Amino acid sequence: MDLLTQGLLGATMAQSGAKQPDIRMATGIGFFAGLVADADILIQSENDPLLNIEFHRHFTHSLFFVPLGALIAALLLWPFLRKRLPFARLYVFALLGYCLSGVLDAFTSYGTNLLWPLSDARVALNIISVLDPAFTMILLVAMVVAFKKYSHAAARIGLLLAAAYLSFGWIQLQRAETVAQTLIAERGHKAEELLVKPTLANLVLWRSIYQFEGKLYVDAIRVGLFSEPHIYPGESVDKFVLERDLSTLPASSVLANDIARFSHFSAGLLAIRPEQPNVLVDVRYSNLPMTLAPLWGIEINPEQPDQHAKYTLYRDSSSATRDKFLKLLLGEHILD
């Protein structure tokens, strides 16, 4: 998730395991440790544009890296805190702050290498958005109360409420998946693969992506708290198949390897952008949940197979897109 939420989770975790006199010290240590896993965002290369997305949420987010990650956080803080705290206690607070960084990201749809090096699979449970203000606010209030009142009980209550919110996200996911499966059956389709994920900053509006007979279909599904689910039918596109769409590309080329890396990152849900035949997009994400307008993709040039693909963002923050998203979120059935 976003850095603020990661830090807040780390802070409340550390507070929950601290004695009353150490609550405030634990808050800062846990907050810092909660951010350390995302230092992998600094892994970049001008010559290899995909290196960053390949290693972001990678080994630093693995459960097996937690003890080492906490040690790194503790060593970075030790010069500043060695006169105020024994190293063993500093490490415990750092461990509490760091331990759930990868787990939290695994709850999102982005995916994280939670079990590396045993598995290179990107775990994405799809029960919360990568940015969710309600979840963040729960942790923020808990952290502030615990800090002011020197109360680890407040931190523990906040963590329980955060867990309850994630449980609610799982319930919403089940509801959205049921609607998606009903829609697929009504169309006479049989999904070979189905992915349902929350849209940005809410648990009401979801994006459904499924594969049928070589095509990817996207739809928006609204599952309100006190209303019947509503479907906004979306678009479809041919799923990208390397052997068919780029049959002349050498399998051992740099470009073929980049496409394989991007496909792994995108859970295999790739398509050629219709208006840009030289662009491969990640169909999981879009500016609007029922469209194919991508958030990101890679630009490829099959005539230069030994050159790296270029990673490009396509975010649309126009007022028209924001207004349409708000209408979907509020359940308005007629869109402009």
C-alpha positions in Angstrom: 0.0 0.0 0.0 1.0 3.7 0.2 3.9 4.7 2.4 1.8 6.4 5.0 -0.3 3.4 5.6 2.7 1.1 5.7 4.3 3.4 8.3 1.1 3.6 10.4 0.8 -0.2 10.4 4.4 -0.5 11.6 3.8 2.1 14.3 0.7 0.5 15.7 2.3 -2.9 15.6 5.3 -1.6 17.6 3.0 0.2 20.0 1.0 -2.9 20.6 4.1 -4.8 21.9 5.6 -1.9 23.9 5.4 -1.3 27.6 3.8 2.1 28.6 7.1 4.0 29.1 8.3 2.9 25.6 5.1 3.7 23.6 6.3 6.9 22.0 9.8 5.5 21.3 8.2 2.4 19.7 5.9 4.6 17.6 8.8 6.2 15.7 10.8 3.0 15.4 7.8 1.0 14.1 6.8 3.8 11.7 10.4 3.9 10.2 10.6 0.1 10.1 7.3 -0.1 8.3 8.8 2.0 5.5 12.0 0.1 5.1 10.6 -2.7 2.9 9.6 -0.1 0.3 13.2 1.0 -0.1 13.2 -1.4 -3.0 11.6 1.4 -5.0 15.1 2.7 -5.3 16.2 -0.2 -7.4 16.3 1.3 -10.8 18.3 1.3 -14.0 18.4 3.8 -16.9 19.3 1.0 -19.2 16.5 -1.4 -18.0 13.2 0.4 -17.5 11.5 -2.8 -16.2 14.0 -3.3 -13.4 12.0 -1.1 -11.0 8.6 -2.8 -11.4 10.3 -6.2 -11.3 12.0 -5.6 -7.9 9.4 -3.4 -6.2 7.6 -5.5 -3.7 10.0 -8.3 -4.3 12.5 -9.8 -1.9 12.3 -7.0 0.7 8.6 -8.0 1.1 9.2 -11.7 1.6 8.2 -13.2 4.9 11.7 -14.8 5.0 13.4 -11.4 4.7 11.6 -10.0 7.8 14.3 -10.7 10.4 17.0 -9.2 8.1 14.8 -6.2 7.2 14.1 -5.5 10.8 17.8 -5.8 11.5 18.6 -3.2 8.8 16.0 -0.8 10.2 17.4 -1.3 13.7 21.0 -0.7 12.6 20.0 2.5 10.8 18.4 3.8 13.9 21.0 2.6 16.4 23.4 5.6 16.1 20.5 7.9 17.1 18.9 5.8 19.9 21.8 3.9 21.4 21.8 6.1 24.5 18.1 5.7 25.0 17.3 2.1 24.3 19.1 -1.3 24.4 19.7 -2.7 21.0 17.6 -5.8 21.7 14.5 -3.8 22.5 15.1 -1.5 19.5 15.3 -4.7 17.3 12.0 -6.0 18.8 10.2 -2.8 17.9 11.7 -2.8 14.4 10.7 -6.4 14.0 7.1 -5.6 15.0 7.1 -2.6 12.6 8.5 -4.5 9.7 6.8 -7.9 10.0 3.5 -7.1 8.2 4.8 -4.9 5.4 4.8 -7.6 2.8 1.6 -9.1 4.2 -0.3 -5.8 3.9 0.8 -5.5 0.3 -0.3 -9.0 -0.4 -3.9 -8.0 0.5 -3.9 -5.6 -2.5 -4.2 -6.4 -6.2 -0.7 -5.2 -7.1 1.0 -8.4 -5.9 4.1 -9.0 -3.8 6.7 -11.8 -3.7 5.6 -12.9 -0.2 7.2 -16.4 -0.3 10.4 -15.6 -2.2 12.8 -17.4 -2.5 10.6 -20.5 -2.2 8.3 -19.2 -4.8 8.5 -16.4 -7.4 4.7 -16.1 -7.6 3.3 -12.6 -6.9 0.7 -13.0 -4.1 -2.3 -10.7 -4.6 -5.4 -11.4 -2.6 -7.4 -8.5 -4.1 -9.4 -7.5 -1.0 -8.2 -3.9 -0.7 -7.0 -1.2 -3.0 -3.4 0.0 -3.0 -4.8 3.2 -1.5 -7.7 3.1 0.9 -8.4 6.2 3.1 -10.8 4.4 5.4 -8.2 1.7 6.3 -5.5 4.4 6.7 -7.7 6.5 9.0 -8.3 3.5 11.3 -4.6 3.1 11.8 -4.0 6.8 12.1 -6.5 7.3 14.8 -5.3 4.3 16.7 -1.6 5.4 16.5 -2.4 9.0 17.6 -4.5 7.8 20.6 -1.9 5.2 21.6 0.8 7.9 21.4 -1.0 10.5 23.4 -2.4 8.1 26.0 0.7 5.9 26.3 -1.7 3.0 25.6 -0.8 -0.2 23.8 -4.5 -1.2 24.2 -5.5 1.6 21.8 -3.0 0.3 19.2 -4.3 -3.3 19.6 -7.9 -2.1 19.2 -6.9 -0.2 16.1 -5.2 -3.4 14.7 -8.4 -5.4 15.4 -10.5 -2.8 13.6 -8.1 -2.8 10.7 -8.4 -6.6 10.5 -12.2 -6.3 10.6 -12.0 -3.8 7.7 -9.9 -6.3 5.7 -12.5 -9.0 6.5 -15.2 -6.7 5.1 -13.1 -6.4 2.0 -13.0 -10.1 1.6 -16.8 -10.3 2.0 -17.2 -7.6 -0.7 -14.8 -9.5 -3.0 -16.9 -12.7 -2.6 -20.1 -10.6 -3.5 -18.4 -9.1 -6.5 -17.1 -12.5 -7.7 -20.6 -14.0 -7.4 -22.0 -11.2 -9.6 -19.2 -11.6 -12.1 -19.8 -15.4 -12.4 -23.5 -14.8 -12.9 -22.7 -12.3 -15.7 -20.4 -14.7 -17.4 -23.0 -17.5 -17.3 -25.7 -15.1 -18.7 -23.4 -14.3 -21.6 -23.0 -18.0 -22.3 -19.3 -17.8 -21.6 -17.1 -20.1 -19.5 -14.3 -18.2 -17.8 -10.9 -19.8 -18.2 -9.6 -17.2 -15.7 -11.4 -14.7 -13.5 -9.9 -11.8 -11.6 -12.0 -9.4 -9.5 -10.3 -6.5 -7.8 -11.3 -3.3 -6.0 -10.9 0.1 -7.7 -9.0 2.9 -6.1 -9.8 4.0 -2.6 -13.0 2.0 -2.0 -14.6 -1.4 -1.5 -17.8 -0.7 -3.4 -16.8 -0.5 -7.0 -14.9 -3.5 -8.5 -13.2 -4.4 -11.8 -13.9 -7.8 -13.3 -11.5 -9.3 -15.8 -12.0 -12.8 -17.3 -10.7 -14.8 -20.2 -12.9 -16.7 -22.7 -11.8 -18.1 -26.1 -8.7 -16.0 -26.4 -10.4 -12.7 -25.4 -10.2 -10.6 -22.2 -13.5 -9.1 -21.0 -13.6 -6.2 -18.5 -16.7 -5.0 -16.6 -17.4 -2.8 -13.6 -19.4 -4.2 -10.7 -20.8 -2.1 -7.9 -21.7 -3.9 -4.7 -23.2 -1.3 -2.4 -23.8 -1.9 1.3 -27.6 -1.3 1.2 -28.4 -1.8 -2.5 -28.5 -4.5 -5.1 -25.4 -5.1 -7.1 -25.1 -3.3 -10.4 -23.1 -4.2 -13.5 -21.6 -1.7 -15.9 -20.8 -3.8 -19.0 -17.4 -3.1 -20.4 -15.1 -3.8 -23.3 -13.1 -6.8 -24.6 -9.8 -7.3 -26.4 -7.8 -10.2 -27.7 -5.4 -11.5 -25.1 -1.7 -11.1 -26.2 -0.1 -14.3 -27.3 3.6 -13.9 -28.1 3.9 -16.9 -30.5 1.0 -15.5 -32.5 1.3 -11.7 -32.3 5.1 -11.6 -32.5 6.0 -14.8 -34.2 9.2 -13.5 -35.7 10.7 -12.3 -32.4 13.7 -14.4 -31.4 12.9 -16.2 -28.1 16.3 -15.4 -26.7 16.1 -11.7 -27.4 16.2 -8.9 -24.9 12.7 -7.8 -26.0 11.2 -11.3 -25.6 12.7 -11.5 -22.1 11.2 -8.1 -21.2 7.8 -9.2 -22.4 8.0 -12.3 -20.3 9.0 -10.1 -17.3 6.1 -7.8 -17.8 3.7 -10.7 -18.3 4.8 -12.1 -15.0 4.3 -8.8 -13.3 0.8 -8.5 -14.9 -0.3 -12.0 -14.1 -0.4 -12.8 -17.8 -3.2 -10.4 -18.5 -1.7 -8.6 -21.4 -3.2 -7.1 -24.6 -2.0 -5.0 -27.5 -3.5 -1.5 -27.1 -5.9 -1.2 -30.2 -4.9 2.4 -31.0 -1.2 1.7 -30.4 -0.1 -1.6 -31.9 3.4 -1.1 -30.4 2.1 -1.0 -26.8 1.4 -3.9 -24.5 -0.8 -3.0 -21.6 -1.6 -4.6 -18.2 -5.3 -5.2 -18.5 -5.7 -5.5 -14.7 -5.7 -1.8 -14.3 -7.5 1.0 -16.1 -8.5 4.6 -15.6 -12.2 3.4 -15.5 -13.1 -0.1 -14.4 -15.2 -1.0 -17.4 -12.8 0.3 -20.1 -9.4 -0.9 -21.5 -7.8 2.5 -21.2 -4.6 1.4 -19.4 -2.7 2.8 -16.4 0.6 1.5 -17.7 2.2 -0.6 -20.4 5.4 -1.2 -22.3 6.3 0.2 -25.7 7.9 -2.5 -27.9 9.8 -2.4 -31.2 10.0 -5.9 -32.8 12.4 -4.6 -35.4 14.9 -3.9 -32.6 14.7 -7.1 -30.5 17.9 -6.4 -28.6 16.6 -3.2 -27.1 14.7 -3.0 -23.8 11.0 -2.2 -23.8 10.0 1.2 -22.5 7.8 1.3 -19.5 5.1 4.1 -19.8 2.4 5.4 -17.6 -1.0 6.4 -19.1 -2.9 7.8 -16.1 -5.8 10.0 -17.0 -6.6 12.5 -14.2 -9.0 14.7 -16.3 -12.1 16.0 -14.7 -14.3 14.0 -17.2 -12.7 10.7 -16.1 -13.0 11.7 -12.4 -16.6 12.6 -12.8 -17.4 9.4 -14.6 -15.7 7.3 -11.9 -17.7 9.2 -9.2 -20.9 8.3 -11.0 -20.0 4.7 -11.1 -19.0 4.8 -7.4 -22.3 6.4 -6.4 -24.4 3.9 -8.4 -25.7 6.2 -11.2 -26.8 3.9 -13.9 -26.7 6.3 -16.8 -23.3 7.6 -17.8 -22.5 10.5 -20.1 
